[in-house]
Amino acid sequence: MKSNTRNFLIFIAFLVVCFMIGRAFHLDVESFKDTLPTYSWPIAAVIFVAAYVVVTFFVWLVAKDVFRISGAFVFGAYGSTFLIWIAECINAVVLFLFSRRMGRAYIEEKFHLKNKNMDRFKNTGGWGTFALRLNPLVPFRFMDLSYGLTRLPLYRYMVVVVIATLPRVFLVQYILVRLGKVPFADLNAVIEYLSGDMFIVVFILTYFTTLLIVTVVACIMKIVRTLVHPKPTET
């Protein structure tokens, strides 16, 4: 019990420290963007992925924006998407395992969750997870840490991460590249510029239609699962 509590306190302390670092951390986009091209593409790519993994592991607030903007300018839409996708998959594994190692045992013990109750998370399928991973409003870090507290196997979580992260990252990176010098603060200019790009218009429509369908299917599956396998009553 003491070990579980200690691990959970370390887990909470880690979250607090990451939040505090994020508020104080500053990484200049221009300097990072100017430094990467001084190396060959393979070396710059390795530096980018390594820096992304290490920095965004601890800094969750602004660091991703710096890397995504810099990556878009240096590697282009497709190159930066590929590199960020790799980095996000690595971070997902690390944070998932960290959360599972440090927090799950305490959660099970503290809330008296039996194996059958925890197995409900394990058998929920991938629709809900896929919908959350596609949703641009749900932070990747929140998902990685939260799912680490459940009994969902890592390999099943990573299947969703590998598939769903790629289009979500590409959507952002392609828009960043296409906007170029268009001022982000001028929303009308951004909308007008993007509306002239049929590729991104079709991609956005397809993306959010897929998100809607997956979300509806996830809700239906959850209802069906609840009816077929009702929550066990405590004795």
KEBAFI-226757 format. One line per 5 residues: number of its first residue (from 1); for each residue x, y, z of C-alpha. Coordinates in nm, 4 decimals. Layout:
BEGIN
NUM = X Y Z; ...
END
This chain:
BEGIN
1 = 0.0000 0.0000 0.0000; 0.2761 0.2413 0.0904; 0.4520 0.1642 -0.2352; 0.1380 0.2333 -0.4394; 0.0755 0.5599 -0.2566
6 = 0.4346 0.6707 -0.3000; 0.4269 0.5952 -0.6718; 0.0998 0.7816 -0.7137; 0.2356 1.0868 -0.5302; 0.5386 1.0822 -0.7596
11 = 0.3002 1.0630 -1.0548; 0.1020 1.3673 -0.9312; 0.4233 1.5576 -0.8578; 0.5397 1.4877 -1.2119; 0.2186 1.6369 -1.3522
16 = 0.2553 1.9481 -1.1357; 0.6200 1.9946 -1.2314; 0.5363 1.9595 -1.6010; 0.2654 2.2225 -1.5659; 0.5023 2.4632 -1.3900
21 = 0.7791 2.4059 -1.6450; 0.5315 2.4689 -1.9232; 0.4391 2.8087 -1.7805; 0.8025 2.9160 -1.7452; 0.9470 2.7512 -2.0566
26 = 1.0248 2.9584 -2.3645; 1.1516 2.8249 -2.6965; 1.2037 3.0681 -2.9803; 1.0491 2.9539 -3.3067; 1.2797 3.1579 -3.5290
31 = 1.6045 3.0394 -3.3708; 1.4967 2.6751 -3.3804; 1.3736 2.7146 -3.7386; 1.7048 2.8707 -3.8433; 1.9201 2.6098 -3.6681
36 = 1.7740 2.2931 -3.8218; 1.8575 2.3735 -4.1886; 2.2278 2.3996 -4.0997; 2.2329 2.0191 -4.0754; 2.1683 1.7590 -4.3427
41 = 1.8097 1.6341 -4.3665; 1.8664 1.3014 -4.1829; 2.0565 1.4665 -3.8968; 1.8061 1.7516 -3.8718; 1.5233 1.4966 -3.8651
46 = 1.6854 1.3009 -3.5802; 1.7481 1.6220 -3.3847; 1.3906 1.7336 -3.4414; 1.2344 1.4043 -3.3264; 1.4656 1.3735 -3.0246
51 = 1.4040 1.7344 -2.9177; 1.0286 1.6955 -2.9713; 1.0118 1.3813 -2.7578; 1.2245 1.5168 -2.4727; 1.0838 1.8700 -2.4578
56 = 0.7150 1.7865 -2.5061; 0.7447 1.5057 -2.2509; 0.7922 1.7725 -1.9829; 0.6426 2.0840 -2.1445; 0.2793 2.0500 -2.2526
61 = 0.1543 2.4039 -2.3053; 0.3465 2.5830 -2.5819; 0.6295 2.3540 -2.6907; 0.4221 2.1615 -2.9457; 0.3291 2.4809 -3.1265
66 = 0.6962 2.5743 -3.1596; 0.7908 2.2338 -3.2998; 0.4960 2.2156 -3.5356; 0.5525 2.5629 -3.6797; 0.9275 2.5069 -3.7111
71 = 0.8760 2.1611 -3.8585; 0.6296 2.2916 -4.1161; 0.8771 2.5515 -4.2426; 1.1835 2.3259 -4.2373; 1.0484 1.9863 -4.3467
76 = 0.7265 2.0787 -4.5262; 0.3803 1.9364 -4.4664; 0.4595 1.5726 -4.5396; 0.8055 1.5598 -4.3824; 0.6996 1.7338 -4.0612
81 = 0.3880 1.5166 -4.0368; 0.5975 1.2013 -4.0572; 0.8502 1.3202 -3.7970; 0.5873 1.4495 -3.5520; 0.3898 1.1270 -3.5969
86 = 0.6980 0.9242 -3.4963; 0.7638 1.1513 -3.1972; 0.4015 1.1345 -3.0801; 0.4008 0.7548 -3.1016; 0.7177 0.7405 -2.8896
91 = 0.5703 0.9799 -2.6351; 0.2482 0.7784 -2.6238; 0.4393 0.4623 -2.5286; 0.6508 0.6375 -2.2653; 0.3668 0.8290 -2.0990
96 = 0.1274 0.5327 -2.1135; 0.3788 0.3048 -1.9404; 0.4790 0.5741 -1.6912; 0.1151 0.6317 -1.5943; 0.0487 0.2583 -1.5681
101 = 0.3561 0.1943 -1.3552; 0.3077 0.4864 -1.1194; -0.0679 0.5323 -1.0939; -0.2862 0.2338 -1.1804; -0.2236 0.0215 -0.8727
106 = -0.3113 0.3142 -0.6460; -0.6320 0.3872 -0.8395; -0.7433 0.0235 -0.8147; -0.6683 0.0123 -0.4432; -0.8027 0.3568 -0.3514
111 = -1.1385 0.3142 -0.5248; -1.1681 -0.0602 -0.4489; -1.1915 -0.1537 -0.8164; -1.2107 -0.5255 -0.8705; -1.0585 -0.6969 -1.1711
116 = -1.3997 -0.7325 -1.3372; -1.4608 -0.3603 -1.3116; -1.1187 -0.2732 -1.4485; -1.1617 -0.5271 -1.7276; -1.4520 -0.3168 -1.8566
121 = -1.1886 -0.0686 -1.9737; -0.9932 -0.3497 -2.1335; -1.2886 -0.4750 -2.3371; -1.4382 -0.1443 -2.4520; -1.2987 -0.1774 -2.8025
126 = -1.1241 0.0847 -3.0087; -1.4089 0.3027 -3.1354; -1.4180 0.5360 -2.8373; -1.0393 0.5559 -2.8196; -1.0212 0.6212 -3.1932
131 = -1.2804 0.8995 -3.1683; -1.0900 1.0694 -2.8865; -0.7588 1.0439 -3.0696; -0.9085 1.2009 -3.3818; -1.0756 1.4812 -3.1871
136 = -0.8497 1.7897 -3.2104; -0.9929 1.9193 -2.8818; -0.8551 1.6242 -2.6823; -0.4846 1.6650 -2.5928; -0.2600 1.3709 -2.6751
141 = -0.0928 1.3878 -2.3325; -0.4272 1.3663 -2.1531; -0.5114 1.0493 -2.3445; -0.1708 0.8854 -2.2986; -0.1727 0.9372 -1.9227
146 = -0.5418 0.8537 -1.8758; -0.5360 0.5280 -2.0700; -0.2266 0.4219 -1.8802; -0.4438 0.4101 -1.5681; -0.6798 0.1554 -1.7266
151 = -0.6333 -0.2119 -1.8089; -0.6334 -0.1503 -2.1823; -0.3308 -0.3335 -2.3259; -0.0568 -0.1099 -2.4638; -0.0584 -0.2779 -2.8052
156 = -0.4307 -0.2087 -2.8528; -0.3877 0.1527 -2.7517; -0.0923 0.1926 -2.9858; -0.2865 0.0532 -3.2817; -0.5268 0.3445 -3.2409
161 = -0.2436 0.5930 -3.1804; -0.0547 0.4881 -3.4929; -0.3628 0.5107 -3.7163; -0.5459 0.8143 -3.5749; -0.2499 1.0394 -3.4965
166 = -0.1300 1.0596 -3.8563; -0.4302 1.2392 -4.0159; -0.4716 1.4677 -3.7155; -0.1095 1.5812 -3.7334; -0.1215 1.6150 -4.1117
171 = -0.4269 1.8417 -4.0901; -0.2349 2.0897 -3.8743; 0.0934 2.0671 -4.0638; -0.0633 2.1105 -4.4068; -0.2565 2.4164 -4.2921
176 = 0.0583 2.5670 -4.1385; 0.2505 2.5215 -4.4630; -0.0277 2.6521 -4.6821; -0.0893 2.9593 -4.4707; 0.2728 3.0658 -4.4960
181 = 0.2775 3.4406 -4.4502; -0.0968 3.4778 -4.3931; -0.1420 3.6364 -4.0476; -0.3035 3.3866 -3.8107; -0.4725 3.6687 -3.6216
186 = -0.6775 3.7619 -3.9291; -0.9374 3.4853 -3.9213; -1.1145 3.6112 -4.2331; -0.7895 3.6049 -4.4320; -0.7175 3.2516 -4.3122
191 = -1.0648 3.1244 -4.4079; -1.0523 3.2986 -4.7453; -0.7094 3.1578 -4.8233; -0.7904 2.8001 -4.7210; -1.1252 2.8016 -4.9017
196 = -0.9351 2.8363 -5.2277; -0.7445 2.5124 -5.1635; -0.9799 2.2324 -5.2669; -0.7506 1.9635 -5.1312; -0.7625 2.0942 -4.7752
201 = -1.1364 2.1681 -4.8034; -1.2058 1.8065 -4.9037; -0.9634 1.6753 -4.6423; -1.1245 1.8784 -4.3629; -1.4753 1.7685 -4.4654
206 = -1.3647 1.4051 -4.4851; -1.1776 1.4279 -4.1558; -1.4623 1.5708 -3.9508; -1.7204 1.3488 -4.1201; -1.5087 1.0495 -4.0209
211 = -1.4779 1.1870 -3.6668; -1.8555 1.2254 -3.6455; -1.9210 0.8732 -3.7756; -1.6643 0.7157 -3.5424; -1.8065 0.9080 -3.2454
216 = -2.1628 0.7951 -3.3240; -2.0499 0.4339 -3.3672; -1.8588 0.4539 -3.0361; -2.1712 0.5786 -2.8566; -2.3864 0.3054 -3.0127
221 = -2.1326 0.0358 -2.9224; -2.1181 0.1620 -2.5651; -2.4981 0.1482 -2.5330; -2.5118 -0.2015 -2.6819; -2.2306 -0.3197 -2.4558
226 = -2.4081 -0.1784 -2.1513; -2.7280 -0.3625 -2.2408; -2.5536 -0.6914 -2.3172; -2.3054 -0.6769 -2.0288; -2.4629 -0.4711 -1.7497
231 = -2.2392 -0.3407 -1.4733; -2.2019 -0.6042 -1.2026; -2.3725 -0.5216 -0.8740; -2.1711 -0.5106 -0.5529; -2.2446 -0.7885 -0.3040
END
